Amino acid sequence: MEGWEPRAAWDDLKLGVKHGRQFNRIAMLGNRRWQEMAARVGSWFIGGEARYFEDETEAMAWLGEDA
């Protein structure tokens, strides 16, 4: 989440409210505890699953798995 700004969070929330049920999986990549909590909260707004990862390879592998 380099370069993250509060405005981006607002835009993400609006996207989740409008299209959240269309997502099966969302991977959040970061390295801070609050980002892990944000992924948990974000999962409340989507029809699928949201997970936090510190490793991009693991995140991409999880996104590519059969649900």
C-alpha positions as CSV (number, residue, x, y, z in Angstrom):
1,M,0.0,0.0,0.0
2,E,2.8,2.4,-0.9
3,G,1.4,5.8,-1.6
4,W,-1.9,5.0,0.1
5,E,-4.1,8.0,0.8
6,P,-7.3,8.5,2.7
7,R,-9.0,9.5,-0.6
8,A,-8.1,6.1,-2.1
9,A,-9.7,4.4,0.9
10,W,-12.9,6.3,0.3
11,D,-12.9,5.3,-3.4
12,D,-12.2,1.7,-2.5
13,L,-15.1,1.7,0.0
14,K,-17.5,3.1,-2.7
15,L,-16.3,0.5,-5.1
16,G,-16.9,-2.3,-2.6
17,V,-20.4,-1.1,-1.7
18,K,-21.3,-0.8,-5.4
19,H,-19.7,-4.0,-6.8
20,G,-18.6,-5.9,-3.7
21,R,-20.8,-9.0,-4.4
22,Q,-19.1,-9.4,-7.7
23,F,-15.7,-10.1,-6.1
24,N,-14.7,-13.7,-5.2
25,R,-11.3,-12.9,-3.8
26,I,-9.3,-9.8,-2.9
27,A,-5.7,-10.1,-1.8
28,M,-4.3,-7.1,0.2
29,L,-0.5,-6.9,0.1
30,G,1.3,-5.0,2.8
31,N,3.6,-5.1,5.8
32,R,1.7,-3.5,8.6
33,R,-0.7,-4.8,11.2
34,W,-3.4,-2.2,10.4
35,Q,-3.4,-3.5,6.8
36,E,-4.3,-6.9,8.0
37,M,-7.2,-5.5,10.0
38,A,-8.3,-3.5,6.9
39,A,-8.5,-6.7,4.9
40,R,-10.7,-8.2,7.6
41,V,-13.0,-5.2,7.6
42,G,-13.0,-5.1,3.8
43,S,-14.2,-8.7,3.7
44,W,-17.5,-7.5,5.3
45,F,-18.2,-5.5,2.1
46,I,-17.6,-8.2,-0.5
47,G,-19.4,-11.4,-1.4
48,G,-16.2,-13.4,-1.4
49,E,-13.1,-13.5,0.7
50,A,-10.4,-11.0,1.5
51,R,-7.0,-11.9,2.8
52,Y,-3.9,-10.1,3.8
53,F,-0.4,-11.1,2.6
54,E,3.1,-9.9,3.1
55,D,4.4,-11.9,0.2
56,E,3.3,-11.1,-3.4
57,T,3.9,-14.6,-4.7
58,E,1.7,-16.1,-2.0
59,A,-1.0,-13.6,-2.7
60,M,-1.0,-14.3,-6.4
61,A,-1.0,-18.0,-5.8
62,W,-4.0,-17.7,-3.5
63,L,-5.8,-15.6,-6.1
64,G,-5.1,-18.2,-8.7
65,E,-6.4,-21.2,-6.7
66,D,-9.8,-22.8,-7.5
67,A,-12.3,-21.6,-4.9
